[in-house]
Amino acid sequence: MFASLVLFQERDPFMVYGADVVMRCVGLWLLFLDSGRVLSVDRLWRRARGDARADPQTTIPLWPMRAIQVQVALIYLIAFGYKIRCESWIDGSAVYYALHLRDLNPQLIADPGHWRGAMILFDYGTLAVEGMLPLMLFYRPLRMWGLLAGAAMHTGIDVFMSIRFFSLSMYCAYLAFIDPEKIAEAVNAISRAWGYLVAGGRVVRQPASPFPTKADSDA
């Protein structure tokens, strides 16, 4: 899949933009990460054959996950470094000009000039988020707040600029910063809610989550 992605991008380099670069950078590290250990067709196939590698509790090297984390931090750090040297970002007009790109603006804001205060707020807000995220993502007490701030920024990009593959790529890369216990809790909560709705309001017993929990790791 990674080779196909690279070949497709190199076939016409002039159509490549930020989202393609992010997918290539993150995809490179996924080559070294056993990302199909839990939710994949490979695991179902191994489980059917009784292969021990189908057990999600098996220890696997996670250095590629750390590499993805560093890659995400570098994306924001480099973007921030370029922006603070650009006059339009410093004087607060960069977002105003960006929203005049008719190919990217879905016309939700017909005349950005009437929203000067909001444009300046989005401008400096973007600088603040991109400048702080590299630190917040690696400081555990502030990590979730950093992820929420980054998600809010990318949601704004999705809504007002229609560069959706870029934000989607970053959303996926954010998963490298979320603890497995948090993912397991979210999956179990969604599973319980879905079972409750399907059962017509009756509580039903849900199957065990494929994600390892903290209790499992402590056992």
Sequence and secondary structure as in RCSB ss.txt:
>XXXX:A:sequence
MFASLVLFQERDPFMVYGADVVMRCVGLWLLFLDSGRVLSVDRLWRRARGDARADPQTTIPLWPMRAIQVQVALI
YLIAFGYKIRCESWIDGSAVYYALHLRDLNPQLIADPGHWRGAMILFDYGTLAVEGMLPLMLFYRPLRMWGLLAG
AAMHTGIDVFMSIRFFSLSMYCAYLAFIDPEKIAEAVNAISRAWGYLVAGGRVVRQPASPFPTKADSDA
>XXXX:A:secstr
 HHHHHHHHHH GGG  HHHHHHHHHHHHHTTS TTSSSSHHHHHHHHHT GGG TTS    HHHHHHHHHHHHH
HHHHHHHHTTSHHHHTT HHHHHTT TTT  SSSS GGGGHHHHHHHHHHHHHHHHHHHHHTTSHHHHHHHHHHH
HHHHHHHHHHH  HHHHHHHHHHHGGGS HHHHHHHHHHHHHHHHHHHTTS        SS  HHHHH 
